[in-house]
Amino acid sequence: MIYRLLTGDDNSAFCHKVSQALSNGWSLHGAPSYAFDAGHGVMRCAQAVTKEIDIPYSPEMKLGDQ
């Protein structure tokens, strides 16, 4: 199993990033997190996702390509 933490501003681009991961076989892992970035005046989001893969994990693999 591999793990990714998707992050970004709280906007439609972040939702599309999570939706793209889900459409590529990733599964949500836990609830999303939100925090206010006072320095930039925006909300930031994070969502963990996991995926079962058939090859051994390697630190060199690009997780988004799995």
C-alpha positions in Angstrom: 0.0 0.0 0.0 1.2 3.5 -0.8 0.2 6.8 0.8 0.0 10.4 -0.4 -1.0 13.6 1.3 -2.7 15.9 -1.2 -2.6 19.6 -0.2 -3.7 22.9 -1.7 -5.8 26.0 -1.3 -9.5 25.4 -0.5 -10.8 25.8 -4.0 -12.1 23.8 -6.9 -8.5 23.0 -8.0 -8.0 21.1 -4.8 -11.3 19.2 -5.2 -10.2 18.3 -8.8 -6.9 17.0 -7.4 -8.7 14.7 -5.0 -11.2 13.7 -7.6 -8.4 12.8 -10.0 -6.7 10.7 -7.4 -10.0 8.8 -6.7 -10.6 8.2 -10.4 -7.1 6.7 -10.6 -7.8 4.1 -7.9 -6.7 5.9 -4.8 -9.0 5.7 -1.7 -9.6 8.4 0.9 -7.8 7.8 4.2 -9.3 9.7 7.1 -11.0 13.1 7.1 -9.7 16.2 5.3 -7.9 18.8 7.3 -8.3 22.5 7.0 -6.2 25.4 8.4 -6.2 29.2 7.8 -3.0 30.5 6.4 -2.9 34.0 8.0 0.1 35.1 6.0 -1.7 34.6 2.7 -5.3 35.0 4.0 -6.5 31.7 2.6 -7.8 28.4 3.8 -5.5 25.4 3.1 -6.7 21.8 2.7 -5.1 18.4 3.1 -6.5 14.9 2.3 -4.6 11.7 2.8 -5.2 8.9 0.1 -3.9 5.4 -0.1 -3.7 2.8 -2.9 -2.9 -0.9 -3.1 -0.2 -1.6 -5.7 1.3 -4.8 -7.2 4.9 -3.8 -7.1 7.2 -3.2 -4.1 7.4 0.3 -2.8 10.5 2.2 -3.6 11.4 5.8 -2.4 12.3 6.6 -6.0 8.8 5.9 -7.4 6.6 8.9 -8.3 3.5 8.2 -6.3 1.2 10.3 -8.5 2.0 8.0 -11.4 0.9 4.8 -9.6 
